[in-house]
C-alpha cells in the first residue's frame, strides 16, 4: 500500500483530483440550474392549465348559470373520462354541490391571496368516483358570485415524482463524474509516476557516481521525453566537464610539480657538493621546506581526486581489517606516549569504497587522536554494526575541538590556534571531509568530555548501489 | 650496469643521470618517447627509468611495446600522477615499480637497487638469513645468535622485507608500500616508531646492531663486523 500512498501524494494525482472536483462542481451547478428550471416550468404549466380551466368555467357560469357550471363540471368528472383534474363546487355554506372531491379539504395550505381567488396546496386521501385515491394537489380556489366556491386543481404527484427522479439521476450523474475523474486521475498519475520514477532512479544511480547512466527514451515526444532529453544532454556536459577537470588537475600536477622537482633536485645536488657543514645543514632545511610544499600540494591534489572519486570504482571492503591495519600502524606510536590504545572490532563489518582512501581517512583520524592526546591519556577505536550500517568511532582524551569550530576544522589548510605549533599541514581533516562526501558517509564530531569523539557512519553496503 | 633514462625534462634527467652515475651506473638518456623506444629495443639494459608523460610516445606505450618484444628489463615509472589508479595503470602496462615525482635521489637509488637484485636466486624462498639473524618464513620463527626472538605479525613482515633486501637501502615509502600496502603518506612518521620497536627486539638484546639507519634515505639490514 505504500505505493498507493505515494501515488496519492503525486502532483499529477492531486491535479487530477482538483480537476475532478472542479468538473463535478460545474456539472453540479448545471444540474441544479436544469433542475430548478424544469421545476418552475412544470409548476407554471400546471398553473396555466388550471387558470385556463377556471376561466372557461367562469365563462360557462356567466353564460349558463349554476346549472351549466354543474353540468360542465360533471362532464369533466365523468368516470368514463380519465382525468387528473380535481373539482369541487360548494355553496356559500361550504356544502358540496358537485365535484370529484367528497368534502372540503381541511389540510390545505394557503399561498397568495388575490381578491377573489386563492392558490392552495393540499393532499387528499380519498376521492369520490374517478381519479386517484390519493393525490398531492395544487389548486385554485375561486369565488363565484352568489357565494359559490369553485376549486379546480391538478394532481401534481407525477411532477413531484418526476422531480425526485430527476434529482436522483442528477446525483448518480455527479457520482459517476467524480468516480470516473478519480479513477482517471489514478491511472493517469500512475503512468506518469512510472516514467518519473525511472528518471528518478537513473538520477540516483548517477548521483552515486555512475556518470555513464542515461535516461531511456519512452518513444514519445511529450514534455517528459523532452525533460529526459535535456537531462541527458546535461549529463553529457557534466561528464565532459568532469573529464576536463581531471585533465586540468593532471596537467597542473605535472606542470607545477616538475619545476618543484627540479628545485628539489638542484638543492640535493647542492647538498652533496657543499663542504661547509653549516651550509649543508641550511640546504638540508631548504629541501625539507620544499618537501613540505610538495606534500601540501600533493595533499591538495589528492583531496581534489578524493572529491571526484567515482563510486563505480568502489569495492566492498572489510572495514574491520582496514581498522585493524590502521590501529596496527599507530599502536606503537600511542604506546610510546603511554596512551591506552583500545580497539574493538566487529569483523563482519563491510563498507563500500576506495580502500586506499578509506585507510587514509581512518589513518588521518587516528593520527590526530594520538597526536592531540597528552601522555597517559587514552584513545579508543571501535567498528560495529548498527542495523545495517557500519559505524566507526574514535574517541580520545585530548583537548577536543570546541563545538563552534566543528565545521571549520574541515576547511582546507585550517589549523586551530592550539595546534599551530604541532606538525601537520591542516589538510588531514580536509581529506577526511572529501572522502566523507564522495563516499556518502556521515560524519559527526562530539564532545568526549574530555576530548573528541569522531563518528563515521557508512551506508548499508546493499543500499549504496551496485551489486555487493 | 646500464640504465636507460627516458625523460623529457632535461633538468630532471640531468639530476637523475648524475645521481645514477655517481652511484656507479652507466646511463643512457633519451629525451623523447621514440628515441627511448629505439634504444630500449636495441640495447641491453639492466633497468629502465621511464617518465609516464612524454611528448610523442608516452611512457606506458613504450613499456607495452618493449614487453611485446619479450624484453623483461625491470622498468621503473616516474610520474607526477600519484593516484592509486595511476599506479595500477602503470604496473598493468608492464612497469615493475612506480615512483611519484618529486623524489629524493636516495629513494630512486634504493628502488633501482631493489629492482636489479630482484628475481635472483629464483624459486620460493622459505628461509632467509643475514649474518647471525635467521628467519623461517613457513614456521614464522626468528632466531638471532641461536636465540629465539618473538615478533608480532607486522614486525615479522617488516623484518622479512628488510631481510629480502638485505644490504640495500630501503626507504620509508618502500616499507609503507610493501609492508603496509599503503600508498599515502601518514602525517606522522610512524615507520620510524615501528623500526625502533623492531630494533628493541632484534638488536638491543645482542652485542651488535644489524638494522642500520641510512641518513637521509632510510634503513638497511646489514651485519656490522
Interface residues (C-beta under 8 A of the other chain):
Chain A: X250 X253 X254 X257 X258 X260 X261 X262 X264 X265 X266 X268 X269 X272 X284 X290 X291 X294 X295 X298 X301 X302 X305 X313 X325 X328 X329 X330 X332 X333 X336 X354 X356 X359 X360 X363 X364 X367 X370 X371 X423 X424 X425 X428
Chain B: X9 X11 X12 X15 X18 X22 X53 X80 X81 X82 X83 X84 X85 X100 X101 X102 X103 X104 X105 X154 X180 X182 X183 X184 X185 X186 X187 X188 X190 X193 X194 X196 X197 X216
